[in-house]
């Protein structure tokens, strides 16, 4: 999940540099969504690991 976040951030940066504002904004938005999903899954797996022990 974190890999997809990094990919979309790179796409957003490249699109922003080249002047494609719409694509950059969309890619940044998708990257934010993936990042928050990653954080939620990460916290969930940490809590699951702590409860198992």
N, C-alpha and C positions, 0 to 999 in steps of 0.2 A: 504494500500500500504506500509506503514511504517512497518507493521507487517511482510510482506513478506521479506522486506529488512533485518530486524533483523534475521529472520529465516535463510536466505541464508548466512548472516555473521557468524552465529553460526555454520552452516554446514561447511563453509570454514575454520573456526578456528579448528574445530574438525578434519576435513580431513587433514589439515596442520600438526597438532600434530601427527596424526597417520601415516603420511608419504605419503598420497595420493595427490601428487602435482597437478596432472591434474584436479582432482575433486575440490580441493581447489581453483585453479585458475578460473575454470569455475563458481563455486559458488560465488566467489568474483566479477567476472564480471557481473553476473546476479544481485547481490546485488547492484552494482553501477548503473545499468540500472534502477532497481526499485526505487532506491533512487532519481535519477534525474527525473523520471516520477512523483514521489511523490512531489518533490519540484515544478515542473511546475504546477501540479494540485493545490497545496497549494497556490501558488502565484496567480493563476487564480481565485481561490475561494475568496481570499482576495480582489482582485481588483473588482470582481463581487459584493461582499458585500459592498465595499466602494461606488460603483457607484449607487447601489440601494438606499442608504440613502440620 
